[in-house]
Amino acid sequence: MEEAFVLVAVGGARWVVRPPQDPYGDGYVFTVETELHEDGMRAATVAKIDGWKRGRN
């Protein structure tokens, strides 16, 4: 698994974004797991990105 990108605010809040995954292997639909952490709470979701093909501008 590739390493996640983590942004940390001065107060300690963190935003974690994992590398995009291509669940169907078609190059058109990607998912991105993301999390927010602050004050002992955690919110997480998986975002779906449609219509993006690698190598296209």
C-alpha positions as CSV (number, residue, x, y, z in Angstrom):
1,M,0.0,0.0,0.0
2,E,1.3,3.5,-0.9
3,E,1.9,6.0,1.8
4,A,-0.9,8.5,2.7
5,F,-0.6,12.3,2.4
6,V,-1.1,13.9,5.8
7,L,-1.7,17.6,6.5
8,V,-1.4,18.7,10.1
9,A,-2.7,22.0,11.5
10,V,-1.0,24.0,14.2
11,G,-3.7,22.8,16.7
12,G,-3.1,19.2,15.9
13,A,-6.0,18.5,13.5
14,R,-5.0,16.1,10.8
15,W,-6.4,15.5,7.2
16,V,-5.3,12.1,5.8
17,V,-5.7,11.4,2.1
18,R,-4.7,8.0,0.7
19,P,-3.6,7.6,-3.0
20,P,-6.3,7.1,-5.6
21,Q,-7.3,3.6,-6.4
22,D,-8.8,2.3,-9.7
23,P,-11.3,-0.4,-8.4
24,Y,-12.5,-1.4,-11.8
25,G,-9.1,-1.2,-13.6
26,D,-10.7,0.9,-16.4
27,G,-8.9,4.2,-15.8
28,Y,-12.2,6.1,-15.6
29,V,-13.4,5.6,-12.0
30,F,-11.1,6.2,-9.0
31,T,-11.8,6.2,-5.3
32,V,-9.9,8.2,-2.7
33,E,-10.1,7.4,1.0
34,T,-9.9,10.4,3.3
35,E,-10.1,11.1,7.0
36,L,-10.3,14.1,9.3
37,H,-9.0,13.8,12.9
38,E,-9.5,16.4,15.7
39,D,-10.1,16.4,19.5
40,G,-10.4,12.7,19.7
41,M,-13.0,12.5,16.8
42,R,-12.6,10.9,13.4
43,A,-14.6,11.3,10.2
44,A,-13.9,9.1,7.2
45,T,-15.3,8.7,3.7
46,V,-14.4,7.2,0.3
47,A,-14.8,9.8,-2.5
48,K,-15.6,8.5,-6.0
49,I,-14.0,10.4,-9.0
50,D,-15.6,9.7,-12.4
51,G,-14.4,10.5,-15.9
52,W,-10.7,10.9,-15.3
53,K,-8.4,8.9,-17.6
54,R,-4.7,8.7,-16.9
55,G,-2.6,10.4,-19.6
56,R,-5.5,12.7,-20.7
57,N,-5.2,16.5,-20.2
